[in-house]
Amino acid sequence: MQNQGQISNAAAFHPQLDVHFSKDPSAPSMTAAVKVLDDQHVRISMYAPAAGTVEYVPFGDPVPMSRDSKGMWTVDLPIGRGGFQSFFFQVDGVMVLNPMAPIGFGYSMPINYMDLPGKEWDFCELKDVPHGSVGQEFYYSNVTKSWQSCLVYTPADYQTSGKKYPVLYLQHGHGENEKCWVNQGRINFIADNLNAESKAIPCIIVMNDGMVQVRDSDYPLAEGAALEPQDYVDVPRHMESSVFPRMLVEDCIPFIEGKYRCLTGKGDRAMAGLSMGSMQTSMTVMTYPDLFAWAGVFSGFLGALHGLTSGNNGHLKMLDDPAEFAASYKLFFRGIGENDDFLSIFDDETKLMADHKLSPEDCPIHQIHKYPGRHEWNVWRLMARDFLVQIFR
């Protein structure tokens, strides 16, 4: 039986029920698109009576679906390890979203996904333990001259304890948003379970939108001016990841520490991120080593990636002084999936650190972890768990 947390998504908390639009009781219903048949198989379906072809499109090649006499298309698939899998449907060659499947966000658009049971994923299930809260905050950024959104997780006892807590700033990947670590990463359930088992130090977790947008250079703002509503529609903008470290340090951290009961020492701040968020983590913690003692680079990068930022690699100069680097952090956690498409970059950067006498053998605060899987949420959930149990100690 599916865990309640596996059916919770951006659109709904409870399981999707069949939807019947016709007054004719014999007419077909739109049924839930993801149904676990047993512990080995899942059925994917889509109601598309006028379609000539329907395909299930996972992270890989499209899979043809079969049509019944009422226009319901289905395909049965092996569950395998279970866990998270994003996908689309392709109807007559057009990529579409199915409203009867769980909805998340990725690839810079809404996506369908399924979250399947598996013995590996007990740590991120919804359990009968005290639960923290997740709220959405809005703050004005003087760096971007625009409003920003972040999600904030507070531990179960935050409202009653009166204590101050350390803070983890946790970033998503390219094409995602600030809600993905909750809706797809289940970071709140992971933290709840670890805290209940006394395996982690309870902390506040702040998740920002890392797809930072700025006005094109031909459309500058006057000093001290703010974006007007029409600027979000009429003025050309582009994503600029290199702005994120300043936005976090100059705008977000002061906002969070001014509103929440936070411990504010260097040892009380951690930052981690996946993929693009790992690049933003590296750029931030190595540009501002006086602010962060704990760093998590998930499936990701030390250097700035071409196409994601116009920023340079000035932060990597910190590697030139291995003693300073080792003294600046209590943990520098790097991890990746064994079949990740970016594994060669990760291995090259492992060699870069070794060339600077910063391999795990030379620098014990540097950890390298490899996990079964690709560039995917199943890997990032495991990394988040393994990172959380080590920080703030």
VENQUISUL-V408626 format. One record per residue. N is the residue number from 1. RES is the residue in three letters. SS is DSSP state (hx for helix, st for strand, lp for the rest). D_LAST is the distance of its C-alpha to the last C-alpha in Angstrom with 2 decimals. Layout:
n:N res:RES ss:SS d_last:D_LAST
n:N res:RES ss:SS d_last:D_LAST
This chain:
n:1 res:MET ss:lp d_last:36.71
n:2 res:GLN ss:lp d_last:34.45
n:3 res:ASN ss:lp d_last:31.34
n:4 res:GLN ss:hx d_last:31.75
n:5 res:GLY ss:hx d_last:28.90
n:6 res:GLN ss:hx d_last:30.85
n:7 res:ILE ss:hx d_last:33.78
n:8 res:SER ss:lp d_last:31.99
n:9 res:ASN ss:lp d_last:32.53
n:10 res:ALA ss:lp d_last:33.36
n:11 res:ALA ss:lp d_last:36.85
n:12 res:ALA ss:lp d_last:36.48
n:13 res:PHE ss:lp d_last:34.34
n:14 res:HIS ss:lp d_last:37.03
n:15 res:PRO ss:lp d_last:38.88
n:16 res:GLN ss:lp d_last:41.58
n:17 res:LEU ss:lp d_last:45.00
n:18 res:ASP ss:lp d_last:48.24
n:19 res:VAL ss:st d_last:50.08
n:20 res:HIS ss:lp d_last:53.88
n:21 res:PHE ss:lp d_last:55.77
n:22 res:SER ss:lp d_last:59.33
n:23 res:LYS ss:lp d_last:61.65
n:24 res:ASP ss:lp d_last:62.98
n:25 res:PRO ss:lp d_last:61.04
n:26 res:SER ss:lp d_last:61.98
n:27 res:ALA ss:lp d_last:60.28
n:28 res:PRO ss:lp d_last:56.98
n:29 res:SER ss:lp d_last:53.65
n:30 res:MET ss:st d_last:50.65
n:31 res:THR ss:lp d_last:48.22
n:32 res:ALA ss:lp d_last:44.47
n:33 res:ALA ss:lp d_last:43.81
n:34 res:VAL ss:st d_last:41.13
n:35 res:LYS ss:st d_last:41.99
n:36 res:VAL ss:st d_last:40.35
n:37 res:LEU ss:lp d_last:43.38
n:38 res:ASP ss:lp d_last:41.73
n:39 res:ASP ss:lp d_last:38.72
n:40 res:GLN ss:lp d_last:40.09
n:41 res:HIS ss:st d_last:41.77
n:42 res:VAL ss:st d_last:41.39
n:43 res:ARG ss:st d_last:44.33
n:44 res:ILE ss:st d_last:44.24
n:45 res:SER ss:st d_last:47.13
n:46 res:MET ss:st d_last:48.69
n:47 res:TYR ss:st d_last:51.86
n:48 res:ALA ss:lp d_last:53.98
n:49 res:PRO ss:lp d_last:57.66
n:50 res:ALA ss:lp d_last:59.11
n:51 res:ALA ss:lp d_last:56.95
n:52 res:GLY ss:lp d_last:58.48
n:53 res:THR ss:lp d_last:55.24
n:54 res:VAL ss:st d_last:51.65
n:55 res:GLU ss:st d_last:48.77
n:56 res:TYR ss:st d_last:45.15
n:57 res:VAL ss:st d_last:43.16
n:58 res:PRO ss:lp d_last:39.67
n:59 res:PHE ss:lp d_last:37.62
n:60 res:GLY ss:lp d_last:40.67
n:61 res:ASP ss:lp d_last:44.39
n:62 res:PRO ss:st d_last:46.08
n:63 res:VAL ss:st d_last:47.09
n:64 res:PRO ss:st d_last:50.53
n:65 res:MET ss:lp d_last:50.83
n:66 res:SER ss:st d_last:53.91
n:67 res:ARG ss:st d_last:55.98
n:68 res:ASP ss:lp d_last:57.66
n:69 res:SER ss:lp d_last:60.91
n:70 res:LYS ss:lp d_last:59.20
n:71 res:GLY ss:lp d_last:57.17
n:72 res:MET ss:st d_last:53.78
n:73 res:TRP ss:st d_last:52.07
n:74 res:THR ss:st d_last:49.68
n:75 res:VAL ss:st d_last:47.91
n:76 res:ASP ss:st d_last:46.09
n:77 res:LEU ss:st d_last:43.07
n:78 res:PRO ss:st d_last:40.90
n:79 res:ILE ss:lp d_last:37.45
n:80 res:GLY ss:lp d_last:36.00
n:81 res:ARG ss:lp d_last:32.20
n:82 res:GLY ss:lp d_last:32.28
n:83 res:GLY ss:st d_last:29.61
n:84 res:PHE ss:st d_last:30.22
n:85 res:GLN ss:st d_last:33.39
n:86 res:SER ss:st d_last:34.88
n:87 res:PHE ss:st d_last:38.65
n:88 res:PHE ss:st d_last:41.85
n:89 res:PHE ss:st d_last:45.42
n:90 res:GLN ss:st d_last:48.29
n:91 res:VAL ss:st d_last:51.56
n:92 res:ASP ss:lp d_last:54.66
n:93 res:GLY ss:lp d_last:52.57
n:94 res:VAL ss:st d_last:50.69
n:95 res:MET ss:st d_last:46.92
n:96 res:VAL ss:st d_last:46.35
n:97 res:LEU ss:lp d_last:43.73
n:98 res:ASN ss:lp d_last:44.43
n:99 res:PRO ss:lp d_last:43.91
n:100 res:MET ss:lp d_last:43.84
n:101 res:ALA ss:lp d_last:40.64
n:102 res:PRO ss:st d_last:37.06
n:103 res:ILE ss:st d_last:36.55
n:104 res:GLY ss:st d_last:33.56
n:105 res:PHE ss:st d_last:33.39
n:106 res:GLY ss:st d_last:33.36
n:107 res:TYR ss:lp d_last:35.68
n:108 res:SER ss:lp d_last:36.18
n:109 res:MET ss:st d_last:38.00
n:110 res:PRO ss:st d_last:37.76
n:111 res:ILE ss:st d_last:37.46
n:112 res:ASN ss:st d_last:37.99
n:113 res:TYR ss:st d_last:35.49
n:114 res:MET ss:st d_last:35.04
n:115 res:ASP ss:st d_last:32.02
n:116 res:LEU ss:st d_last:33.15
n:117 res:PRO ss:lp d_last:31.96
n:118 res:GLY ss:lp d_last:30.56
n:119 res:LYS ss:hx d_last:28.69
n:120 res:GLU ss:hx d_last:25.88
n:121 res:TRP ss:hx d_last:25.05
n:122 res:ASP ss:hx d_last:24.28
n:123 res:PHE ss:hx d_last:20.63
n:124 res:CYS ss:hx d_last:21.98
n:125 res:GLU ss:lp d_last:24.89
n:126 res:LEU ss:lp d_last:25.62
n:127 res:LYS ss:lp d_last:25.13
n:128 res:ASP ss:lp d_last:26.02
n:129 res:VAL ss:lp d_last:22.64
n:130 res:PRO ss:lp d_last:21.80
n:131 res:HIS ss:lp d_last:21.88
n:132 res:GLY ss:lp d_last:20.50
n:133 res:SER ss:st d_last:22.91
n:134 res:VAL ss:st d_last:23.70
n:135 res:GLY ss:st d_last:25.90
n:136 res:GLN ss:st d_last:27.67
n:137 res:GLU ss:st d_last:27.72
n:138 res:PHE ss:st d_last:30.22
n:139 res:TYR ss:st d_last:29.97
n:140 res:TYR ss:st d_last:32.42
n:141 res:SER ss:st d_last:31.55
n:142 res:ASN ss:lp d_last:33.45
n:143 res:VAL ss:lp d_last:32.58
n:144 res:THR ss:lp d_last:34.33
n:145 res:LYS ss:lp d_last:36.67
n:146 res:SER ss:st d_last:36.02
n:147 res:TRP ss:st d_last:34.11
n:148 res:GLN ss:st d_last:30.92
n:149 res:SER ss:st d_last:29.31
n:150 res:CYS ss:st d_last:25.72
n:151 res:LEU ss:st d_last:24.23
n:152 res:VAL ss:st d_last:21.41
n:153 res:TYR ss:st d_last:19.50
n:154 res:THR ss:st d_last:18.33
n:155 res:PRO ss:lp d_last:16.76
n:156 res:ALA ss:lp d_last:19.37
n:157 res:ASP ss:lp d_last:19.01
n:158 res:TYR ss:hx d_last:18.96
n:159 res:GLN ss:hx d_last:22.69
n:160 res:THR ss:hx d_last:22.72
n:161 res:SER ss:hx d_last:19.61
n:162 res:GLY ss:lp d_last:20.22
n:163 res:LYS ss:lp d_last:16.50
n:164 res:LYS ss:lp d_last:14.98
n:165 res:TYR ss:st d_last:12.42
n:166 res:PRO ss:st d_last:10.45
n:167 res:VAL ss:st d_last:12.75
n:168 res:LEU ss:st d_last:13.15
n:169 res:TYR ss:st d_last:16.63
n:170 res:LEU ss:st d_last:18.03
n:171 res:GLN ss:st d_last:21.46
n:172 res:HIS ss:lp d_last:24.32
n:173 res:GLY ss:lp d_last:26.91
n:174 res:HIS ss:lp d_last:30.43
n:175 res:GLY ss:lp d_last:32.92
n:176 res:GLU ss:lp d_last:30.37
n:177 res:ASN ss:lp d_last:29.24
n:178 res:GLU ss:lp d_last:26.50
n:179 res:LYS ss:lp d_last:27.32
n:180 res:CYS ss:hx d_last:26.83
n:181 res:TRP ss:hx d_last:23.12
n:182 res:VAL ss:hx d_last:24.21
n:183 res:ASN ss:hx d_last:27.76
n:184 res:GLN ss:lp d_last:27.23
n:185 res:GLY ss:lp d_last:23.55
n:186 res:ARG ss:lp d_last:22.95
n:187 res:ILE ss:hx d_last:19.45
n:188 res:ASN ss:hx d_last:19.93
n:189 res:PHE ss:hx d_last:20.83
n:190 res:ILE ss:hx d_last:18.01
n:191 res:ALA ss:hx d_last:15.45
n:192 res:ASP ss:hx d_last:17.67
n:193 res:ASN ss:hx d_last:17.84
n:194 res:LEU ss:hx d_last:14.20
n:195 res:ASN ss:hx d_last:13.54
n:196 res:ALA ss:hx d_last:16.68
n:197 res:GLU ss:lp d_last:15.69
n:198 res:SER ss:lp d_last:12.28
n:199 res:LYS ss:lp d_last:10.93
n:200 res:ALA ss:lp d_last:8.77
n:201 res:ILE ss:lp d_last:7.28
n:202 res:PRO ss:lp d_last:10.72
n:203 res:CYS ss:st d_last:11.45
n:204 res:ILE ss:st d_last:14.78
n:205 res:ILE ss:st d_last:16.11
n:206 res:VAL ss:st d_last:19.01
n:207 res:MET ss:st d_last:21.55
n:208 res:ASN ss:st d_last:24.32
n:209 res:ASP ss:lp d_last:27.66
n:210 res:GLY ss:lp d_last:27.39
n:211 res:MET ss:lp d_last:31.12
n:212 res:VAL ss:lp d_last:31.85
n:213 res:GLN ss:st d_last:35.58
n:214 res:VAL ss:st d_last:37.53
n:215 res:ARG ss:st d_last:41.26
n:216 res:ASP ss:lp d_last:43.29
n:217 res:SER ss:lp d_last:44.24
n:218 res:ASP ss:lp d_last:47.82
n:219 res:TYR ss:lp d_last:46.73
n:220 res:PRO ss:lp d_last:44.72
n:221 res:LEU ss:lp d_last:43.98
n:222 res:ALA ss:lp d_last:45.33
n:223 res:GLU ss:lp d_last:42.92
n:224 res:GLY ss:lp d_last:41.32
n:225 res:ALA ss:lp d_last:42.73
n:226 res:ALA ss:lp d_last:40.98
n:227 res:LEU ss:lp d_last:41.68
n:228 res:GLU ss:lp d_last:44.45
n:229 res:PRO ss:lp d_last:44.63
n:230 res:GLN ss:lp d_last:47.28
n:231 res:ASP ss:hx d_last:45.04
n:232 res:TYR ss:hx d_last:42.97
n:233 res:VAL ss:hx d_last:46.17
n:234 res:ASP ss:hx d_last:48.65
n:235 res:VAL ss:lp d_last:46.71
n:236 res:PRO ss:lp d_last:45.53
n:237 res:ARG ss:st d_last:41.77
n:238 res:HIS ss:st d_last:39.51
n:239 res:MET ss:st d_last:35.89
n:240 res:GLU ss:lp d_last:34.06
n:241 res:SER ss:hx d_last:30.47
n:242 res:SER ss:hx d_last:30.35
n:243 res:VAL ss:hx d_last:30.48
n:244 res:PHE ss:hx d_last:27.20
n:245 res:PRO ss:hx d_last:24.81
n:246 res:ARG ss:hx d_last:26.95
n:247 res:MET ss:hx d_last:27.28
n:248 res:LEU ss:hx d_last:23.55
n:249 res:VAL ss:hx d_last:22.92
n:250 res:GLU ss:hx d_last:26.19
n:251 res:ASP ss:hx d_last:26.78
n:252 res:CYS ss:hx d_last:24.04
n:253 res:ILE ss:hx d_last:21.07
n:254 res:PRO ss:hx d_last:23.42
n:255 res:PHE ss:hx d_last:24.78
n:256 res:ILE ss:hx d_last:21.52
n:257 res:GLU ss:hx d_last:20.25
n:258 res:GLY ss:hx d_last:23.78
n:259 res:LYS ss:hx d_last:24.07
n:260 res:TYR ss:lp d_last:20.75
n:261 res:ARG ss:lp d_last:18.55
n:262 res:CYS ss:st d_last:15.81
n:263 res:LEU ss:lp d_last:13.39
n:264 res:THR ss:lp d_last:14.94
n:265 res:GLY ss:lp d_last:13.17
n:266 res:LYS ss:hx d_last:12.62
n:267 res:GLY ss:hx d_last:8.82
n:268 res:ASP ss:hx d_last:9.35
n:269 res:ARG ss:st d_last:11.54
n:270 res:ALA ss:st d_last:11.50
n:271 res:MET ss:st d_last:14.82
n:272 res:ALA ss:st d_last:16.26
n:273 res:GLY ss:st d_last:19.82
n:274 res:LEU ss:st d_last:22.43
n:275 res:SER ss:lp d_last:25.63
n:276 res:MET ss:hx d_last:26.89
n:277 res:GLY ss:hx d_last:23.59
n:278 res:SER ss:hx d_last:21.97
n:279 res:MET ss:hx d_last:24.58
n:280 res:GLN ss:hx d_last:23.82
n:281 res:THR ss:hx d_last:20.10
n:282 res:SER ss:hx d_last:21.14
n:283 res:MET ss:hx d_last:23.72
n:284 res:THR ss:hx d_last:21.48
n:285 res:VAL ss:hx d_last:18.40
n:286 res:MET ss:hx d_last:20.85
n:287 res:THR ss:hx d_last:23.23
n:288 res:TYR ss:lp d_last:20.73
n:289 res:PRO ss:lp d_last:18.11
n:290 res:ASP ss:lp d_last:17.78
n:291 res:LEU ss:lp d_last:16.41
n:292 res:PHE ss:lp d_last:13.70
n:293 res:ALA ss:lp d_last:10.77
n:294 res:TRP ss:st d_last:10.25
n:295 res:ALA ss:st d_last:13.54
n:296 res:GLY ss:st d_last:15.04
n:297 res:VAL ss:st d_last:18.72
n:298 res:PHE ss:st d_last:20.24
n:299 res:SER ss:lp d_last:23.82
n:300 res:GLY ss:lp d_last:24.34
n:301 res:PHE ss:lp d_last:25.15
n:302 res:LEU ss:lp d_last:24.32
n:303 res:GLY ss:lp d_last:27.77
n:304 res:ALA ss:lp d_last:29.80
n:305 res:LEU ss:lp d_last:31.93
n:306 res:HIS ss:lp d_last:35.63
n:307 res:GLY ss:lp d_last:36.78
n:308 res:LEU ss:lp d_last:33.52
n:309 res:THR ss:lp d_last:33.38
n:310 res:SER ss:lp d_last:35.67
n:311 res:GLY ss:lp d_last:32.80
n:312 res:ASN ss:lp d_last:32.81
n:313 res:ASN ss:lp d_last:30.34
n:314 res:GLY ss:hx d_last:29.93
n:315 res:HIS ss:hx d_last:26.14
n:316 res:LEU ss:hx d_last:26.48
n:317 res:LYS ss:hx d_last:27.83
n:318 res:MET ss:hx d_last:24.30
n:319 res:LEU ss:hx d_last:24.56
n:320 res:ASP ss:hx d_last:27.40
n:321 res:ASP ss:lp d_last:25.19
n:322 res:PRO ss:hx d_last:22.80
n:323 res:ALA ss:hx d_last:21.47
n:324 res:GLU ss:hx d_last:20.69
n:325 res:PHE ss:hx d_last:19.09
n:326 res:ALA ss:hx d_last:16.79
n:327 res:ALA ss:hx d_last:15.87
n:328 res:SER ss:hx d_last:15.37
n:329 res:TYR ss:lp d_last:12.39
n:330 res:LYS ss:lp d_last:9.12
n:331 res:LEU ss:st d_last:10.33
n:332 res:PHE ss:st d_last:13.90
n:333 res:PHE ss:st d_last:14.55
n:334 res:ARG ss:st d_last:18.29
n:335 res:GLY ss:st d_last:20.09
n:336 res:ILE ss:st d_last:23.65
n:337 res:GLY ss:st d_last:26.22
n:338 res:GLU ss:lp d_last:28.58
n:339 res:ASN ss:lp d_last:31.55
n:340 res:ASP ss:lp d_last:30.27
n:341 res:ASP ss:lp d_last:33.12
n:342 res:PHE ss:lp d_last:30.96
n:343 res:LEU ss:hx d_last:29.93
n:344 res:SER ss:hx d_last:32.23
n:345 res:ILE ss:hx d_last:30.58
n:346 res:PHE ss:hx d_last:27.11
n:347 res:ASP ss:hx d_last:28.57
n:348 res:ASP ss:hx d_last:30.32
n:349 res:GLU ss:hx d_last:27.15
n:350 res:THR ss:hx d_last:25.49
n:351 res:LYS ss:hx d_last:28.55
n:352 res:LEU ss:hx d_last:28.24
n:353 res:MET ss:hx d_last:24.82
n:354 res:ALA ss:hx d_last:26.21
n:355 res:ASP ss:hx d_last:29.20
n:356 res:HIS ss:lp d_last:26.97
n:357 res:LYS ss:lp d_last:25.33
n:358 res:LEU ss:lp d_last:22.09
n:359 res:SER ss:lp d_last:22.31
n:360 res:PRO ss:lp d_last:19.41
n:361 res:GLU ss:lp d_last:21.50
n:362 res:ASP ss:lp d_last:21.76
n:363 res:CYS ss:lp d_last:18.37
n:364 res:PRO ss:lp d_last:15.52
n:365 res:ILE ss:lp d_last:13.11
n:366 res:HIS ss:st d_last:15.90
n:367 res:GLN ss:st d_last:15.95
n:368 res:ILE ss:st d_last:19.12
n:369 res:HIS ss:st d_last:19.62
n:370 res:LYS ss:st d_last:23.05
n:371 res:TYR ss:st d_last:24.01
n:372 res:PRO ss:lp d_last:27.44
n:373 res:GLY ss:lp d_last:28.92
n:374 res:ARG ss:lp d_last:30.01
n:375 res:HIS ss:lp d_last:28.95
n:376 res:GLU ss:lp d_last:28.19
n:377 res:TRP ss:hx d_last:26.04
n:378 res:ASN ss:hx d_last:25.75
n:379 res:VAL ss:hx d_last:23.79
n:380 res:TRP ss:hx d_last:21.67
n:381 res:ARG ss:hx d_last:20.70
n:382 res:LEU ss:hx d_last:19.46
n:383 res:MET ss:hx d_last:17.49
n:384 res:ALA ss:hx d_last:15.89
n:385 res:ARG ss:hx d_last:14.91
n:386 res:ASP ss:hx d_last:13.51
n:387 res:PHE ss:hx d_last:11.57
n:388 res:LEU ss:hx d_last:10.18
n:389 res:VAL ss:lp d_last:8.84
n:390 res:GLN ss:lp d_last:6.66
n:391 res:ILE ss:lp d_last:5.57
n:392 res:PHE ss:lp d_last:3.81
n:393 res:ARG ss:lp d_last:0.00
